[in-house]
Amino acid sequence: MTTTSATDPALDVEGLCVDLSTASGTVRAVDGVSFSVRRGRTLALLGESGCGKSMTALSVVGLLDPAAEVTGGAVRVRGEDTLRLSAAERRKLAGPVLSIVFQDALTALNPVQPVGRQIGEPFRIHRGLSRREAREKAIELMTRVGIPEPRQRAKSYPHQFSGGMRQRLLIAMAVALDPDVLIADEPTTALDVTVQAQIMRLLRDLQDERDMAVVLITHDLAVVAQRADDVAVMYAGTVVEQGTVREVFSAPRHPYTRGLLDSVPEDAERGQPLPAVPGSPPELSAVPSGCVFQARCPLVRERCVSERPVLRATGDARSAACHFSEELARD
């Protein structure tokens, strides 16, 4: 691995492109996505369903469906482009360097193996521990993530746990080998609000303890506001705005970001329609050649139809892909 300094990003994604084979032909699912995150910080990938967040995450960890293919860009971890590594070399990174928490714990866990064996498996594969030693490590992790009676419950199977407990087990597996980068793909989906808060608090505590870089995939504005340091807003497979959460949320420079924030029903009245971004995202097979947001944008002009805006600086450490971001700044 290439030597890196403490100030270098733990994860640096540059110009990532992913093509997806469909019945109607090949479409671009992720188009030139770039972002970076340092150890100890959380970057949120924010956007509506289908905008490319999860496809980006799966590309980073090398778990794309066979129908999808990375066709461009770089994914640098510890300074080395993992897309140039062999499959065997990438597997060595899975766990000790780069790890992921999936949104559906019931399908991510093996239903026919006790959870203690599953959590202990990374220690056997990467650290060469015996079965007994790996089991003790698993029990330690189960204790840390808040599983009651961990020594007894290590013998249980995934279906014998609640949704929140299963998510804690997934997190235990993901952080077992102290990865540099943890990707959390909608880790609180289908959990009630109280359990969601507990899971997000657990992730934050583990991040602080282990100084991990975290990439949080979500469409929940409240989660981003409460738990992330930086945000990259995605739309139709591209990043349309990025910066610190405080700056982007307080003064958005892209109409899509403004629309998302305005859609939060803070002052909603009974019987009145809820605010929303009009329309829907384009089909991947019909993404316009100009601005990807043009069909839904209140600022759309002729230039937006003919010329795609590039992501450009709109301030210190922030950027937006909009021809008229200055107009939003003056609002």
C-alpha positions in Angstrom: 0.0 0.0 0.0 1.1 3.6 -0.7 2.1 5.5 2.4 -0.3 8.3 3.3 -0.3 11.1 5.8 -2.8 11.8 8.6 -4.3 14.6 6.5 -4.9 12.5 3.4 -8.5 11.2 2.8 -9.2 7.8 4.1 -11.3 7.3 1.0 -11.0 9.3 -2.2 -13.5 8.7 -5.0 -12.7 10.5 -8.3 -14.8 10.5 -11.5 -16.5 7.2 -10.7 -18.7 5.9 -13.6 -20.9 2.8 -13.5 -22.8 1.3 -16.4 -25.8 -1.0 -15.9 -27.0 -3.5 -18.5 -30.8 -3.6 -18.8 -33.3 -5.2 -21.1 -33.4 -2.0 -23.2 -29.7 -1.5 -23.4 -26.8 -0.1 -21.3 -27.4 2.9 -19.1 -25.1 5.1 -17.0 -26.2 4.6 -13.4 -23.3 6.6 -11.8 -21.8 9.4 -13.8 -18.5 11.0 -12.8 -19.1 10.9 -9.0 -16.3 12.4 -6.9 -16.0 12.8 -3.1 -13.5 12.2 -0.3 -13.7 11.7 3.5 -11.1 11.8 6.2 -10.8 9.6 9.3 -13.1 10.7 12.1 -15.5 12.4 9.7 -18.9 11.4 8.3 -19.8 12.1 4.7 -23.5 11.7 3.8 -24.5 10.7 0.3 -28.0 12.3 0.1 -30.7 12.0 -2.5 -34.0 10.4 -3.6 -34.3 6.7 -4.2 -32.7 5.7 -7.5 -30.2 8.6 -7.6 -27.2 6.2 -7.5 -26.2 6.3 -3.8 -26.2 2.6 -3.2 -24.7 1.8 -6.6 -21.9 4.2 -5.7 -21.4 2.4 -2.3 -21.3 -1.0 -3.9 -18.8 0.1 -6.5 -16.5 1.4 -3.7 -16.5 -1.9 -1.9 -16.5 -4.1 -5.0 -19.9 -5.7 -4.6 -21.6 -4.7 -7.8 -24.2 -7.0 -9.4 -22.8 -8.8 -12.5 -25.1 -6.6 -14.6 -23.2 -3.5 -13.5 -19.7 -2.5 -14.4 -17.3 0.3 -13.3 -16.3 2.0 -16.5 -14.2 4.9 -15.3 -12.8 6.7 -12.3 -10.7 5.8 -9.3 -11.4 4.6 -5.7 -8.4 5.3 -3.5 -8.0 3.8 -0.1 -4.7 4.5 1.7 -3.6 6.2 -1.4 -4.0 3.2 -3.7 -6.7 2.8 -6.4 -8.6 -0.4 -5.5 -10.2 -0.6 -8.9 -6.8 -1.5 -10.3 -6.4 -4.4 -7.8 -7.1 -8.0 -8.5 -10.2 -9.7 -6.9 -8.0 -11.5 -4.4 -6.2 -8.2 -3.4 -9.5 -6.5 -2.9 -10.8 -9.3 -0.7 -7.9 -8.7 1.6 -9.1 -5.1 2.1 -12.7 -6.2 3.0 -12.8 -5.9 6.8 -9.4 -4.6 7.8 -9.6 -1.5 5.6 -13.0 -1.1 4.0 -16.3 -2.4 5.4 -20.1 -1.9 4.8 -23.3 -2.1 6.8 -26.2 -3.1 4.6 -29.8 -1.8 5.1 -31.5 -5.2 5.3 -29.9 -7.2 8.1 -32.1 -10.2 7.7 -30.9 -10.9 4.2 -27.3 -9.8 4.9 -26.9 -12.3 7.7 -26.5 -16.1 7.0 -29.8 -17.6 8.3 -28.3 -21.1 8.9 -25.3 -20.0 11.0 -25.2 -18.9 14.6 -24.5 -15.2 14.8 -21.4 -15.7 17.0 -19.8 -17.8 14.3 -20.6 -15.1 11.7 -19.2 -12.3 13.7 -16.1 -14.3 14.5 -15.4 -15.3 11.0 -13.4 -12.2 10.0 -11.0 -12.9 12.8 -10.4 -16.4 11.5 -10.0 -15.3 7.9 -7.8 -12.2 8.4 -6.2 -12.8 11.8 -5.8 -16.6 11.8 -7.5 -17.0 15.2 -8.8 -20.4 16.3 -12.5 -21.0 16.5 -12.5 -20.5 20.3 -10.5 -17.3 20.1 -12.8 -16.0 17.3 -15.9 -16.8 19.4 -14.5 -14.8 22.3 -13.8 -11.9 20.0 -17.4 -12.1 18.8 -18.8 -12.1 22.3 -16.7 -9.0 23.1 -18.2 -7.2 20.0 -21.7 -8.3 20.8 -21.2 -6.9 24.3 -19.9 -3.6 22.8 -22.9 -3.1 20.4 -25.4 -3.8 23.2 -26.6 -7.3 22.7 -27.9 -8.6 26.0 -26.5 -11.9 27.4 -24.0 -12.1 24.5 -22.4 -15.5 25.5 -25.8 -17.2 25.3 -27.1 -15.2 22.3 -24.0 -16.0 20.3 -25.5 -19.5 19.7 -28.7 -18.0 18.4 -29.7 -17.5 14.7 -30.6 -14.2 13.0 -34.3 -14.8 12.9 -34.3 -15.1 16.7 -33.3 -11.4 17.0 -35.4 -8.2 16.6 -34.7 -5.9 13.7 -32.7 -3.5 15.8 -30.6 -6.3 17.4 -29.9 -7.7 13.9 -28.7 -4.3 12.8 -26.4 -4.2 15.8 -25.0 -7.6 14.8 -24.3 -6.3 11.3 -22.5 -3.3 12.8 -20.4 -5.6 15.0 -19.3 -7.6 12.0 -18.5 -4.5 10.0 -16.2 -2.9 12.7 -14.7 -6.2 13.9 -11.3 -5.5 12.2 -11.2 -1.7 12.9 -11.6 -0.6 9.2 -10.3 2.8 8.0 -13.6 3.3 6.2 -17.1 2.2 7.1 -20.0 2.6 4.6 -23.4 2.5 6.1 -26.1 2.0 3.5 -29.4 3.3 4.9 -28.6 1.4 8.2 -31.9 2.4 9.9 -34.4 1.4 7.2 -37.6 -0.2 8.5 -36.7 0.5 12.1 -38.9 2.6 14.4 -37.7 6.1 15.4 -36.4 5.2 18.8 -34.3 2.3 17.5 -33.1 4.4 14.6 -31.7 6.9 17.1 -30.0 4.1 19.1 -28.4 2.7 16.0 -27.1 6.1 14.8 -25.7 6.8 18.3 -24.0 3.5 18.3 -22.4 4.2 14.9 -21.2 7.6 16.1 -19.7 6.1 19.3 -17.9 3.4 17.4 -16.6 5.9 14.9 -15.2 8.1 17.7 -13.5 5.1 19.4 -11.9 3.8 16.3 -11.4 7.0 14.3 -13.1 5.6 11.3 -14.2 7.6 8.2 -17.9 6.9 7.6 -19.9 7.2 4.4 -23.6 7.4 5.3 -26.0 6.6 2.5 -29.5 8.1 3.3 -32.4 10.1 2.0 -33.3 11.3 5.5 -32.5 15.0 5.9 -32.8 14.8 9.7 -30.2 12.0 10.0 -27.8 14.0 7.8 -28.3 17.2 9.9 -27.7 15.3 13.2 -25.0 12.8 12.3 -22.9 14.0 9.3 -20.1 16.5 9.0 -20.2 16.8 5.2 -22.7 16.0 2.5 -22.7 15.2 -1.2 -26.2 15.6 -2.8 -26.8 13.2 -5.6 -29.4 13.4 -8.4 -29.7 11.1 -11.5 -26.3 9.4 -10.8 -24.4 12.7 -10.4 -23.2 14.8 -7.5 -25.0 18.2 -7.8 -23.8 19.8 -4.6 -21.3 19.1 -1.8 -19.8 20.8 1.2 -20.2 20.9 5.0 -23.7 20.0 6.3 -23.9 23.3 8.1 -23.1 25.4 5.0 -25.1 23.4 2.5 -28.2 23.2 4.6 -28.1 26.8 5.7 -27.5 28.2 2.2 -28.0 25.7 -0.6 -26.4 26.5 -4.0 -28.4 24.0 -6.1 -32.1 24.1 -6.8 -32.5 20.4 -6.0 -30.9 20.8 -2.6 -33.1 23.9 -2.0 -36.2 21.8 -3.0 -35.3 18.9 -0.7 -34.8 21.3 2.3 -38.1 23.2 1.5 -39.9 19.9 1.4 -39.4 19.4 5.1 -42.9 20.1 6.5 -41.9 22.3 9.4 -44.9 24.7 9.1 -47.4 22.2 7.5 -51.1 22.9 8.3 -53.8 20.2 8.5 -55.6 19.9 5.2 -53.0 21.8 3.2 -50.8 20.0 0.6 -47.3 19.1 1.8 -44.4 20.9 0.1 -42.5 18.8 -2.4 -40.1 18.9 -5.4 -42.5 18.7 -8.4 -42.1 15.9 -10.9 -39.8 12.9 -10.6 -36.2 12.0 -11.4 -35.5 11.0 -15.1 -35.3 7.4 -16.1 -31.7 6.3 -16.5 -32.3 5.6 -20.1 -33.6 9.2 -20.7 -31.3 11.4 -18.7 -31.2 14.8 -20.6 -28.0 15.9 -22.2 -28.1 19.3 -20.5 -28.7 19.7 -16.7 -30.0 16.5 -15.2 -32.5 18.5 -13.1 -33.9 20.8 -15.8 -37.4 19.2 -16.0 -38.0 20.0 -12.3 -36.0 23.2 -11.8 -37.7 26.6 -11.1 -34.6 28.3 -12.5 -34.4 26.4 -15.8 -33.3 28.5 -18.9 -32.2 27.7 -22.4 -28.6 27.2 -21.3 -29.7 24.4 -18.9 -31.2 22.5 -21.8 -28.1 22.6 -24.0 -25.2 22.6 -21.6 -24.6 20.4 -18.6 -23.2 22.3 -15.6 -20.0 21.0 -14.0 -19.4 20.8 -10.3 -17.6 24.0 -9.5 -16.5 25.9 -6.3 -19.1 28.1 -4.7 -17.1 28.9 -1.6 -14.5 27.3 0.7 -14.6 23.5 0.5 -18.0 23.5 -1.2 -19.3 23.2 -4.8 -22.4 23.0 -6.9 -23.3 21.9 -10.4 -25.7 24.8 -11.4 -25.3 27.6 -14.0 -27.2 30.0 -11.8 -26.0 29.1 -8.2 -25.3 32.8 -7.6 -29.0 33.5 -7.8 -29.7 31.1 -5.0 -26.9 32.8 -3.0 -28.7 36.1 -3.3 -32.1 34.8 -2.2 
